[in-house]
Amino acid sequence: MELNVTQFAVFFGISALIGFLTWWFCRGSGTRGEGTNGEQEYFLAGGGLKWYFVAGSITLTNLSTDQLVGMNGAQMALLAWWELAAVVGLMMLTFIFIPVYYKYNCTTTTELLERRFNNPHIRALISILFLLGNIFIFLPAILYGGSLFMLNLFGLDINLYIVAALFAIVGSAYAIFGGLRAVAVSDTFSGILLLGLAITVTIIALNTIGWDFSGIPKERLTLIGSPESDIPFATLFTGMLFIQMFYWSTNQTITQRAMASPSVKEAQKGILAAAGIRLLIIPPIIVLPGIVAFKLYGDIGDTTYGRLVGDILPTFLSGAFAAAIAAAVLTTFNSILNASAALWVMDIHETYVNKKPNVRKLSLWVSIAMVLLGFAMIPIFNNPENSIIDLVQRLYGLLSMPILSAFIVGLLFRNVNPYAMILGVLYGVAFYGWATNPFGEANIDLHYIHMMAITLISGVALSLLLSVLMGRKPVWDAHNVFSRSKEAMTPID
């Protein structure tokens, strides 16, 4: 399939329209980058995001090529559990975490840790782990998946890294020059387009096989995973729940959108709307096209989605879908950049380098550095032996459970030695890495999702034990943390 004038015109026209609408809705908003006001505007959109922008931004920040390309590339229904379980994570964010972030007036999720532990170093450590995950896992996975889709959709004979470089340049511009407001607004418009077209692709794909799933192996259609499958059923009740708690409730890239609303209630409306979309729309569009493609082409891995879309959509719609995927790549990419800049500026630079930096200028250079490092990591994901989504989840376990252990201890206890918590976090990284060995043979023969639960529980227990040995006995403090009274904002020591 060759790129023709119609496809290019539709692709360019829709992409330009999204850019124009983003500018139109963001015009006149403040973009100052100095001091507290600049940080609030640049990283939290001045606290003015309406619920529908929160919902749209949360949805599209998560829904990118690692979902559409990676999950459809697995070509099995089982991966729908990632999205169904995400609804539980969004409920946790709505009713447990968001009220606490607003109560403590946080700009970053890690700011909560500094206030609870009364120590800036635990905040900096967790920020560094978030940054490592963003730079070395999420940014390259997004660039790789988006570029692979475009090449397969249009059948182009172009070096993948050229397409990835274009995505990186354009995506950086949104995050660097527009801040969170531009990111959230573009997410919403892009999300409407992407969801509509993804539903269209799913329906046309099902019509292509006459809604007949005969001939497809049962293991491709079941939602009950065997012990040897990608998602054994038992993992839904162990590490899967903790993964969702971490991703939706503590991850700066996601929670930043909800923290940018004018009130807790406005944020909660947006999160609940995103949860509704996640429950009703996302699962079918991230597994059914892949299953259809298995019947049509066999097991073709991560090339599945691009090839299917290119084959079944008429020319003008394929151009529109290319624009939608490009928008998904760009918005997820720039969302991660904006969140990462917030973590670096507020959690590290202002603590250890300069308390009053020029936020916009510093964010510019930080973003450029992260883009270059992320681009250099693309070869890790350009490996046909591993699906994108499986590799992303395995690698992120190195960071997710150690980070979550700090939040759990910080929210539930006070009087914990912060250095005991730091040692507990470092233990979690080392233990999970040794146990699962993401790039080789695991040292413990247990599914990596189970290992995440073990890593978390043992990390929490070790931190509390070390605190006692260091002379501080942890005290249960959840009633204070989750109280709506701001007078109850008690630091741990």
C-alpha positions, 0 to 999 in steps of 0.5 A: 500500500503506497502513501497517496495524496488523499491519505496525506491530505487527510492526515495533515488536515486532521493533525493541523486541526487538532493543533489549531483547536489546542491553540484556540482553547489555550490562547490567553492562558498564562504561561509564566515560568517563574516562581510558584505561579509559573510552576502551577501554570506550567505543570498544573495548568493553573489548577483550571482543568475542567472534568472533561479535559481531565477525562480526555487527558487521562484516557489518551495519556494511557491509550497509545501505541503500547496498548493499541499496537502492543496488546493487539500484537499479542492477539489474545483476549487475555490482555483485556484484563490490563484495562478491566483491572485499570478501572479498580486503579482509577477508583482508588485514585478517585476516592483514596488518593486524589483527596489526599493530594489536594489536602496536602496541596501537592504539585507532584505526587512525590511531594506527598512523600516529602511531607509525610516523611519530612525528608527531601531525599526520599522524594528525590529518590522516588522522582529519580526512579520515575524519571528512569522509567519514563526515559528508558522504558516509556518514551522509547516504547511509545516512539517505537510502537508509533513508528512501527504502526505508521510503517506497517499502515502505509507499507513505507520503506523508510527507516523506523528511526526517521519516523521516531525522530519526527514524533520526538520533535513534534511531541516535544514542542507541545510539552515544552512550549505549551505546558500541561494545559496544551497537553491536556487539551490536545489529548481530549480532541485527539482522544475523541478522534482516536476512540471513534476510529478505533471503534470503527476499526474493530467493527469493520474487522469483525465484519471482515470475518463475519463475526465468526471466531471459529478456527481461532485457538481457545487460548486466544479467546479465553479470559481465564489464563493458565499458569503458563499464559501471559496473565495467569488467572491467579495474578489478578488477585496479587500483583495486578491490583498493586500494578493498577494502584501504582500506575493510576494513583501514584504515577505523576504522568497520570495523576498530574491531570487530576491534580490540575482541576480547581477542586477535588469534586471536579477532578473526581468527575473527570476520573470517573468519566475516564473509568467509564471509558476504560470499562466500556470502550477500551477492552474491545479495541485493544484485543478484538482487532488482534484476534481477527488478525490472527484468523486472517494472517496468523501470528504476526506479532506487533505488526498486527494492528498496522497491517490490519488497519491498512488492509481493511480501512478505505483510503481516506479513513486510513489517513484519518487513523494515521492522524489519530495514532500520531496524535496518540503517540504525540500526546502520550509522549508530551504528557510523559515529558511534562510530568518528567520535567515537573519531577526534575524541576520541583523534586531535584533541581529546586532542592539541590541546585537552585530554589528559584529556577526559570521553570520554562527554560529549565524544562526546555533543556531537561525535556531535550535531554530526556528525548535524546536519551529515550530515542537512544533506547529504542533498539531495546524494543525493536526486538521481534521476540518480545511484545511491546506490552509484555516487555514494558510491564516486566521492566517497569516492575523494577521501579513500580513496586519499590515506589509503591512501597514508599507511598503505602508506608508513608500513607499508613504510618508515621514515625518511620525513619526515612532512611529505612524507607530509602533502603527498603526502596533500593532493596525492592529494585535489587530484589525484583531485578534479581528474581525476574531478570527481565533480559534473561532467565529468571532466578525465581520460577514464578510469574513476574506479576506474582513477584511484584506482589512479593517485592512490594510486601517484603519491601514494606515489611523490611522498611518498617523493620529497619525503622525499628532497628534504627530507633523509630517505632512506626505508628499507624496513622491512616486515620489522620492521612485520610481525614478531610481535616487539614489539621490532620496533616501530620508528618511522620517524624 
